[in-house]
Amino acid sequence: MKALLTAILFLVSIETFANGLGKTVVYKEKDTELEGYIAETPIKKKKVPGFIIVHDWMGLSDDNKQEVEKLADKGAVALAVDIYGKGVRPKNADEAGKTAGIYKKDRALLKERIKAGYKLLLENKKVDPKKIVVLGYCFGGMTALDLARTGADLAGVVTYHGNLDSVDPKEAKNIKAKVLVLHGAIDPYVPATQVDAFQKEMDEAKVDYQIVKYSGAVHSFTNKKAGTDISKGAAYNAVADARARKQFDSFIAEILAL
């Protein structure tokens, strides 16, 4: 399992996935079909860690699938969830904004969608239910935190440039997981006021959390497709990306006792 700590989360956009561990999985939230992607480690162990990956506002992507397969190859069961629904994949930023907006306005629905994915992972007999980590990007970071706020029995939550607001800060008392926030220090979409409010929320609930800020980084700093123009408010930052991946590795080693 120590191999899980070796560069497991670098995103590479590819059309096919070489190790063959992953497969599409259709599951439901009530009557809505959701289409995720799951991969299981070939390592023969009774129980292994489980990871849930939550997509950004563009929906489940090839990058998410590649990340799932890397995690499985290193010794875990990993699931890339689908919040939007089977076949719902925004084609551009305008569509993404409208689709993500549905769930930002209806956080109760958002929680039901992510809980459906969590339930699916729990049903996997290879997964140690005490070693589940949920991580998300941008919209997915917000979703990961909302799953923790439901009281889900998680070992850890990681957000990469995620939205940190809460509909009801009192829900933070339900958080059982340790929380790692990886944040662009000059992110205009998640401003200092929101970060401060999140810290207050976590402090009052006595949550074990860390907030790591990367200088010069804005929103989407791990997304190579975001370009490098920080004036747009969302841009890739190779240094922040690399540092965040190392921070993730350290966090996973701690919470999963690897």
Secondary structure, 3 states (H helix, E strand, C coil): CHHHHCCCCCCCCCCCCCCCCEEEEEEEECCEEEEEEEEECCCCCCCEEEEEEECCCCCCCHHHHHHHHHHHHCCCEEEECCCCCCCCCCCCHHHHHHHHHHHHHCHHHHHHHHHHHHHHHHCCCCEEEEEEEEEEECHHHHHHHHHHHCCCCCCEEEEECCCCCCCCHHHHHHCCCEEEEEEECCCCCCCHHHHHHHHHHHHHHCCCEEEEEECCCCECCCCHHHCCCHHHCECCCHHHHHHHHHHHHHHHHHHCCC
